Amino acid sequence: MFLFWEPLRWEFAATFTVVCVFAAGPLKRCEAFYYTKNQRLAELFGYHQSMFSYRHAFHAGNHADVLKHITLLATLRHLMQKEAGITLIDTHAGAGLYRLDGDYSQKGAEAEDGLFKLLSALEKVQDMPEPIQDYLEQIASFNPNGQAKVYPGSPFLMHKLMRHESRDRLRLFELHPTDSKSLASNIAQLDAGRTITVSREDGFEALKKLLPPPASATGSKRAMVLIDPSYEIKSDYAKVANVIQEYLKRFSTGTYLVWYPIIPRPEAHDLPRRLRTLSNQAQKPWLNATLAIGRGPNDVGGLVASGMFVINPPFTLKDQIRKALDVVGPALARGTGKSWQVESS
Ligand SMILES: C[S@@+](CC[C@H](N)C(=O)[O-])C[C@H]1O[C@@H](n2cnc3c(N)ncnc32)[C@H](O)[C@@H]1O
């Protein structure tokens, strides 16, 4: 009996392995597979179930968005002073537009400790730093009725500053099935044609096709890349450092903006240090802005601090973000652990 069974068992194992290897490709593309309850199987094929549980709608307008979007706009404003066209890339774009009065946003109420708190604190501020003013004006332009009900994510903020005459281009990547559909339909309303593209692709991988960017009409190659993962997958930290290392070689003059959470996790702690080392090794200037709102009395956990690391920042950025944080920091501070600072090379 054993002699009969044993070869069959091996034949079955071999056939099963061959089927698995051939099925891996289609499975990776299969949406149902992403949602499999068997997380270990998903990880085996390179994906992680939790990756698709992150929805930026729960977090839109929070303190991290305030820091990220103020830095993004101030960087863009400077880059747009040069006439030559620029390629803008958002590797982790999200849905593009978010309702601040919708169910998602109301559930976490994160904008209460971010945008809304800033808005009410600013009523008492006399001299509003330019980057904050710019940020609030952009948000106001999406809310013609006065109340902040719609929050523009990074794709829409970038679109706002794009110039038709310079032929700027915007390349957006979002993997979440629902958010990529929302992003595509939100962007379609802009009627921007081929100047803006939305792809449901891995943003890290997509950079390979886009950098170095095509030359502008004046012959210069210019690009700004925002890398804003949700970091729900531990490997995102290493991926960020790896792409920065690679593209500082392949396109060293690009401006790279990396958002990262400040949380008690070794990978998170190491990321800004690695980015600093990589920039120094490539002899490229960098800037690191951080904002920690601290723990409040009714705090139920959640993210309290984050940073923006910018490689090849505009020379004006340090001064601008410092002035902005001098207002944003005290406005959003809640308690123990509050801090804000800007350091640079
Ligand atoms: C923090 S949110 C982006 C927010 C957006 N950049 C903004 O500022 O408005 C991160 C997004 O990345 C998406 N995502 C996660 N991994 C991805 C990947 N490898 N490539 C592209 N998108 C990814 C998530 O679905 C999520 O919508």
The ligand as an SDF file (V2000), in Angstrom:
LIG
                    3D

 27 29  0  0  0  0  0  0  0  0999 V2000
   -1.5040   58.1440    2.0100 C   0  0  0  0  0  0  0  0  0  0  0  0
   -2.5000   57.6510    0.6840 S   0  0  0  0  0  0  0  0  0  0  0  0
   -2.2040   58.8320   -0.5690 C   0  0  0  0  0  0  0  0  0  0  0  0
   -2.6840   60.2230   -0.3000 C   0  0  0  0  0  0  0  0  0  0  0  0
   -2.3890   61.2250   -1.3940 C   0  0  0  0  0  0  0  0  0  0  0  0
   -1.0010   61.1720   -1.8300 N   0  0  0  0  0  0  0  0  0  0  0  0
   -2.6910   62.6280   -0.9350 C   0  0  0  0  0  0  0  0  0  0  0  0
   -1.7960   63.2830   -0.3560 O   0  0  0  0  0  0  0  0  0  0  0  0
   -3.8170   63.0850   -1.1410 O   0  0  0  0  0  0  0  0  0  0  0  0
   -1.6280   56.2480    0.0650 C   0  0  0  0  0  0  0  0  0  0  0  0
   -2.3350   55.5650   -1.1080 C   0  0  0  0  0  0  0  0  0  0  0  0
   -1.4380   54.6550   -1.7380 O   0  0  0  0  0  0  0  0  0  0  0  0
   -2.1840   53.5450   -2.2260 C   0  0  0  0  0  0  0  0  0  0  0  0
   -1.1930   52.4740   -2.4580 N   0  0  0  0  0  0  0  0  0  0  0  0
   -0.6680   51.6010   -1.5720 C   0  0  0  0  0  0  0  0  0  0  0  0
    0.3480   50.9120   -2.1450 N   0  0  0  0  0  0  0  0  0  0  0  0
    0.4830   51.3810   -3.4090 C   0  0  0  0  0  0  0  0  0  0  0  0
    1.3980   51.1240   -4.4770 C   0  0  0  0  0  0  0  0  0  0  0  0
    2.3770   50.2320   -4.3370 N   0  0  0  0  0  0  0  0  0  0  0  0
    1.2750   51.8250   -5.6240 N   0  0  0  0  0  0  0  0  0  0  0  0
    0.2900   52.7520   -5.7640 C   0  0  0  0  0  0  0  0  0  0  0  0
   -0.6090   53.0540   -4.7950 N   0  0  0  0  0  0  0  0  0  0  0  0
   -0.5020   52.3790   -3.6280 C   0  0  0  0  0  0  0  0  0  0  0  0
   -3.2050   53.3010   -1.1560 C   0  0  0  0  0  0  0  0  0  0  0  0
   -4.3080   52.5970   -1.6820 O   0  0  0  0  0  0  0  0  0  0  0  0
   -3.5490   54.7320   -0.7350 C   0  0  0  0  0  0  0  0  0  0  0  0
   -4.6660   55.2140   -1.4420 O   0  0  0  0  0  0  0  0  0  0  0  0
  1  2  1  0
  2  3  1  0
  2 10  1  0
  3  4  1  0
  4  5  1  0
  5  6  1  0
  5  7  1  0
  7  8  2  0
  7  9  1  0
 10 11  1  0
 11 12  1  0
 11 26  1  0
 12 13  1  0
 13 14  1  0
 13 24  1  0
 14 15  1  0
 14 23  1  0
 15 16  2  0
 16 17  1  0
 17 18  1  0
 17 23  2  0
 18 19  1  0
 18 20  2  0
 20 21  1  0
 21 22  2  0
 22 23  1  0
 24 25  1  0
 24 26  1  0
 26 27  1  0
M  CHG  2   2   1   9  -1
M  END
$$$$
